[in-house]
Amino acid sequence: MLIVMLIPVILMVMFGFAISTEVNNINIAVVAPERTGAVKDVVGRIAHNDYFTFYGYIDQDQIDKKLRSGKVSVVAVFASNFDRRMEQISAGLPSKPVIQFIVDASNVNTASASIAYLQSILPGTASQQAMFETRMLFNPQMKSAYNFVPGIMGLIFILVCAIMTSVSIVREKEVGTMEVLLVSPVRPVKIVFAKMIPYFVISCVILVMILLLAHYLLDVPMSGGVWGIFSLSLLYLFLSLSLGLLISTVTKTQVAALLISAMVMLVPVLLLSGIIFPIENFPKFFELLSNIIPARWYIAAIRKMMIQGAALAAVWKEGTVLLGMTAVFIGVSLKKFNDKLE
Amino acid sequence: MDVIEVSGLSKSFGKVKALDSVSFSVKRGELFGLIGPDGAGKTTLFRLLTTLLNPGTGTASIDGLDIIKDYLKIRSRVGYMPGRFSLYPDLTVEENLIFFASLFGVKVEDSYDLVAPIYKQIEPFRTRQAGKLSGGMKQKLALSCALIHHPSVLFLDEPTTGIDAVSRGELWDMLQKLKEKGITILVSTPYMDEASLCDRIALCNEGRILGIDSPQGIVEKFNLKLYAIRADNMFTLLEAARQVEGVAECYPFGQTHHLIADEKFDIHRFTEQLEALSNLTIKPTKPAIEDVFIKLMKQ
């Protein structure tokens, strides 16, 4: 129970900060023979930047050691006559490089990101800054958390509703309590729906939690309106619950229910719904296949509403598809549901 | 009309015939035993009668209600205790009882008179998780839960399997008391010695009923000469006795071997032939239900 509530928080924080593709907290050390005002000015710019953590001034002979031990990822080496050279540059005269960046390139991503950041911080090379501006239309700071939030939502609700519902219903079959429950005047359909209620409640709490986290911790704009996101998510919850019910009607053991959930839902949801790989890049076959995955439609719609600021009306297509899928799942599982043992 | 009426009931699972045209009936207030080894089809029969399974062929009715058509009505008036412990192990004793009461829409207090004699024995443990009870106590709790809604028919699938001798005795005492209250009880057991505690029994094996009668009636049908034999080395005795002419059957039976004799059997010749075995004794004995069962099974 606690774990179920914790998973979304952990995932949100993990994807939001730790596993982001943007690079944060790059440790940078500085070698500067003369700590003049101009040098301190440049160092101050770097130190005040969110992406960098200023490690401190070090000596020339420590560069290799610090980089090797991983204490710093970048070392900025200032030229000994930095002030004079800078003057030459501003005067338009040719000059040797004034700062040398020594970068730990064992992680290529971090390395190239650091260089890009540094170039944008430091004076000059304006063309690179322009490039950033044009590329990041909905995500000017390149915050990867934005992209992950809809994906996490699509994943979590499948996880909680479908997998846990199916496993908990199948558990009754496995333990044998279903046998006793069936030999009672209570209609089995009622029992099954009663079993869904806690998971529905948990999911609603998780939904609220994710929205709060997304808004206050990750600064996701949600300009499309929270109610639209909320109502579409409720629809997705029902869909996941009915999917769980469907799985529970066709399996007899918890292991089977888990396996089916994992194979039929988790893997496709992860790989084919656009959480990790953009659907546009899929080969034709997989692109078609992704159409039958509910999470794909949900994630697409949430993305539109959360990040692009679309209203609920703008995602009517996704909404209709989800509604149709829910109807089919409920219909099939009620038809397959058996109030006998076989 | 009898409370339980079964006629020509069959059920197959794939190629396995679990029940093969079984017919019998149980009168109101009767304690009826299904006696047979594992795989005799007892559990399948219970599941058919409690409407958990649909029969292949044949019909059956409980309280005049058909097990296929009126299965929902049957479910509210029978009590069922499956062979496997089927309560919630993570709920306490008390919670289980309350849960099953609410499942049937009754209050624990309303049925307390019926449940009390059994429930009193486990009441000291009412805050303990059901999964942590001993085998005997689990069965007592299961029986309490099965009785909570005043069922008119009680189905008990091997209630005494896997529990100690004292608890077994107690459980059978409870069944006698429930019978006195007018509840019809169908109980199955693999233990032959429990058969004599029933009003009537059906001996079953491999999906068929071999014979139905009162325990005494069943025994009286045994019309062969039966001897109990002993020797120091029981295994050699068994092997040797089977070779002797006139021995139709010889099988282990508790502390002794039972020997079924045919017309050619001569007790003197038997002792002469097995002289080599030390401390050989042979004496006529009365048949038990197990003897009848073995005889019927061979036929």
Chai-1 contact restraints between the chains, C-beta under 6 A:
chainA,res_idxA,chainB,res_idxB,connection_type,confidence,min_distance_angstrom,max_distance_angstrom,comment,restraint_id
A,G176,B,P82,contact,1.0,0.0,6.0,A-B,restraint_1
A,G176,B,R84,contact,1.0,0.0,6.0,A-B,restraint_2
A,G176,B,S86,contact,1.0,0.0,6.0,A-B,restraint_3
A,T177,B,S86,contact,1.0,0.0,6.0,A-B,restraint_4
A,E179,B,P82,contact,1.0,0.0,6.0,A-B,restraint_5
A,E179,B,S86,contact,1.0,0.0,6.0,A-B,restraint_6
A,V180,B,S86,contact,1.0,0.0,6.0,A-B,restraint_7
A,L182,B,L52,contact,1.0,0.0,6.0,A-B,restraint_8
A,V183,B,T50,contact,1.0,0.0,6.0,A-B,restraint_9
A,V183,B,R75,contact,1.0,0.0,6.0,A-B,restraint_10
A,V183,B,Y80,contact,1.0,0.0,6.0,A-B,restraint_11
A,S184,B,L103,contact,1.0,0.0,6.0,A-B,restraint_12
A,S184,B,F104,contact,1.0,0.0,6.0,A-B,restraint_13
A,P185,B,R75,contact,1.0,0.0,6.0,A-B,restraint_14
A,P185,B,S76,contact,1.0,0.0,6.0,A-B,restraint_15
A,V186,B,L103,contact,1.0,0.0,6.0,A-B,restraint_16
A,K340,B,L52,contact,1.0,0.0,6.0,A-B,restraint_17
A,L341,B,L52,contact,1.0,0.0,6.0,A-B,restraint_18
A,L341,B,L53,contact,1.0,0.0,6.0,A-B,restraint_19
